[in-house]
Amino acid sequence: MNRFHRYYCASPRWARVVRTTLVPAVLQGTELGGRVLEIGPGPGLTTEVLAGVAPRLTAIEIDPALARATRERVPAAQVVQGDATAMPFADGAFSAVVCLTMLHHLPVPALQDRLFVEARRVLRPGGVFCGSDNPGRGLRFRLYHVGDDRTVVDPATLGARLRAAGFEQARIRTGSRIVFHAHRPT
């Protein structure tokens, strides 16, 4: 992420959006279970909110500085520095996997698909994979991502991509954000 994007993602303004809008929209009507994995928490604002609802929370972040920032912000969470497209976790280790506004940071759709496969692998049978992403519209989105990866997820194909990764019951809602839920078959 560029410097401005890093600043915004750690700002009080974004923290307010995460707390009042983003996380509630994704978790509405969703049972996370006892062991939750967050993919790509960035500086940990989302992790901070998830720690309030997840009995046991693990986060995986590829950027070492952001992983450190998340560890400092949320000591109750286990934060692993690693790649979500090749996770170091056992098959079926988590009751839920949450991915909040980070898919567009992967440089190509094939890596997003690899992340979906990994999310399914680390989920228990019946577990939920849920999250959100930015639909990539508007000047603000483009400005925040100058020089950054911005591989926007097409909501029209997201359900099929999740099913191709082995999920079922893929539900996609679009609006100011793309919100998705899918389950690992039992």
C-alpha positions as CSV (number, residue, x, y, z in Angstrom):
1,M,0.0,0.0,0.0
2,N,1.2,3.5,-0.7
3,R,1.8,5.9,2.2
4,F,-1.5,7.7,2.0
5,H,-3.4,4.4,1.9
6,R,-1.6,3.1,5.0
7,Y,-2.4,6.4,6.8
8,Y,-6.1,6.2,5.9
9,C,-6.4,2.5,6.9
10,A,-5.0,3.3,10.3
11,S,-7.1,6.5,10.8
12,P,-9.8,7.3,13.3
13,R,-12.2,7.9,10.3
14,W,-11.6,4.4,8.9
15,A,-11.8,2.9,12.4
16,R,-15.3,4.4,12.8
17,V,-16.4,3.0,9.4
18,V,-15.0,-0.4,10.4
19,R,-16.8,-0.4,13.8
20,T,-20.2,1.1,12.8
21,T,-20.6,-0.1,9.2
22,L,-18.2,-2.6,7.7
23,V,-18.0,-5.3,10.3
24,P,-21.7,-5.2,11.3
25,A,-22.7,-5.5,7.6
26,V,-20.5,-8.6,7.1
27,L,-21.4,-10.3,10.4
28,Q,-25.1,-9.6,10.3
29,G,-26.9,-13.0,10.8
30,T,-23.6,-14.9,10.8
31,E,-22.5,-17.4,13.5
32,L,-18.7,-17.4,13.6
33,G,-18.2,-20.2,16.1
34,G,-15.3,-20.5,18.5
35,R,-12.1,-20.2,16.4
36,V,-12.0,-17.4,13.8
37,L,-9.3,-16.5,11.2
38,E,-9.0,-13.0,9.8
39,I,-7.1,-12.7,6.5
40,G,-5.2,-9.5,5.8
41,P,-6.0,-7.3,8.7
42,G,-3.6,-4.5,7.7
43,P,-2.9,-2.3,10.8
44,G,-5.5,-4.2,12.9
45,L,-8.5,-2.0,13.1
46,T,-10.8,-4.8,11.8
47,T,-9.0,-7.3,14.2
48,E,-9.8,-5.0,17.1
49,V,-13.5,-5.2,16.3
50,L,-13.4,-8.9,15.6
51,A,-11.7,-9.6,18.9
52,G,-14.8,-8.3,20.6
53,V,-17.0,-11.0,19.0
54,A,-14.6,-13.9,18.4
55,P,-13.8,-16.1,21.4
56,R,-10.5,-17.1,19.8
57,L,-9.0,-15.0,17.0
58,T,-6.1,-15.6,14.7
59,A,-5.0,-13.1,11.9
60,I,-2.6,-13.7,9.0
61,E,-0.9,-10.6,7.5
62,I,1.7,-10.8,4.7
63,D,3.3,-7.4,5.5
64,P,5.7,-7.7,8.5
65,A,5.2,-4.1,9.6
66,L,1.5,-4.4,9.5
67,A,1.6,-7.8,11.3
68,R,3.6,-6.1,14.1
69,A,1.1,-3.2,14.2
70,T,-1.8,-5.6,14.5
71,R,0.0,-7.6,17.3
72,E,0.5,-4.4,19.2
73,R,-3.0,-3.1,18.7
74,V,-4.7,-6.4,19.6
75,P,-2.6,-8.5,22.0
76,A,-5.6,-10.9,22.5
77,A,-5.3,-12.1,18.9
78,Q,-2.7,-14.5,17.6
79,V,-1.1,-12.7,14.6
80,V,0.9,-14.7,12.1
81,Q,3.0,-13.0,9.5
82,G,2.4,-15.1,6.3
83,D,0.8,-15.5,2.9
84,A,-2.9,-16.1,2.8
85,T,-2.5,-17.9,-0.5
86,A,-0.4,-20.6,1.2
87,M,-1.4,-20.6,4.9
88,P,0.5,-22.4,7.6
89,F,-2.6,-23.7,9.3
90,A,-4.0,-27.3,9.5
91,D,-6.9,-28.4,7.4
92,G,-10.2,-27.6,9.2
93,A,-8.6,-25.5,11.9
94,F,-11.2,-22.7,12.0
95,S,-14.9,-22.3,12.4
96,A,-15.0,-19.1,10.3
97,V,-12.7,-17.2,8.0
98,V,-13.2,-13.4,7.6
99,C,-11.7,-11.3,4.9
100,L,-12.4,-7.5,5.1
101,T,-11.6,-5.2,2.3
102,M,-8.4,-6.8,1.2
103,L,-9.0,-8.9,-1.8
104,H,-8.4,-6.0,-4.2
105,H,-4.8,-5.8,-2.8
106,L,-3.9,-9.1,-4.5
107,P,-2.2,-8.4,-7.8
108,V,-4.1,-10.9,-10.0
109,P,-7.5,-12.7,-9.8
110,A,-5.7,-16.1,-9.8
111,L,-4.2,-15.2,-6.4
112,Q,-7.7,-14.3,-5.1
113,D,-8.9,-17.7,-6.3
114,R,-5.9,-19.3,-4.5
115,L,-6.9,-17.5,-1.3
116,F,-10.5,-18.8,-1.7
117,V,-9.1,-22.4,-2.0
118,E,-7.0,-21.9,1.1
119,A,-9.9,-20.3,3.1
120,R,-11.9,-23.4,2.3
121,R,-9.1,-25.7,3.3
122,V,-8.6,-24.2,6.7
123,L,-12.4,-24.1,7.5
124,R,-14.1,-26.9,9.3
125,P,-17.0,-28.6,7.5
126,G,-20.0,-26.3,7.7
127,G,-17.7,-23.3,8.5
128,V,-18.4,-19.9,7.0
129,F,-16.1,-17.7,4.8
130,C,-17.4,-14.2,4.9
131,G,-16.1,-10.8,4.1
132,S,-16.3,-7.6,2.0
133,D,-14.4,-5.7,-0.6
134,N,-14.6,-2.4,-2.3
135,P,-16.4,-2.4,-5.7
136,G,-13.6,-0.1,-7.0
137,R,-15.9,2.7,-8.1
138,G,-15.0,6.4,-7.9
139,L,-12.1,8.8,-7.9
140,R,-11.4,8.4,-4.2
141,F,-10.8,4.6,-4.6
142,R,-8.4,5.3,-7.5
143,L,-6.6,8.0,-5.6
144,Y,-6.1,5.8,-2.5
145,H,-4.6,3.1,-4.7
146,V,-2.2,5.1,-6.8
147,G,0.8,2.8,-7.3
148,D,-1.0,0.0,-5.3
149,D,-2.5,-3.2,-6.6
150,R,-6.2,-2.8,-7.1
151,T,-7.6,-6.0,-8.6
152,V,-11.3,-5.3,-8.2
153,V,-13.5,-8.3,-7.5
154,D,-16.4,-8.5,-10.0
155,P,-19.5,-9.3,-7.9
156,A,-21.2,-10.9,-10.9
157,T,-18.6,-13.7,-11.0
158,L,-17.7,-13.9,-7.3
159,G,-20.3,-16.5,-6.4
160,A,-19.1,-18.8,-9.2
161,R,-15.5,-18.3,-8.2
162,L,-16.3,-19.2,-4.6
163,R,-18.2,-22.3,-5.8
164,A,-15.2,-23.3,-8.0
165,A,-13.1,-23.1,-4.8
166,G,-15.4,-25.7,-3.2
167,F,-17.8,-23.5,-1.3
168,E,-21.6,-23.8,-1.3
169,Q,-24.4,-21.4,-0.5
170,A,-22.4,-18.4,-1.9
171,R,-24.4,-15.2,-1.3
172,I,-23.2,-11.9,-2.6
173,R,-24.7,-8.5,-1.8
174,T,-23.6,-5.3,-3.5
175,G,-24.0,-1.7,-2.7
176,S,-21.3,0.7,-1.5
177,R,-19.4,-2.5,-0.6
178,I,-19.4,-6.1,-1.9
179,V,-20.4,-8.4,1.0
180,F,-20.1,-12.2,0.7
181,H,-20.9,-15.3,2.6
182,A,-20.1,-18.9,1.6
183,H,-19.9,-22.2,3.5
184,R,-17.6,-25.2,3.4
185,P,-19.8,-28.3,2.7
186,T,-20.5,-30.5,5.7
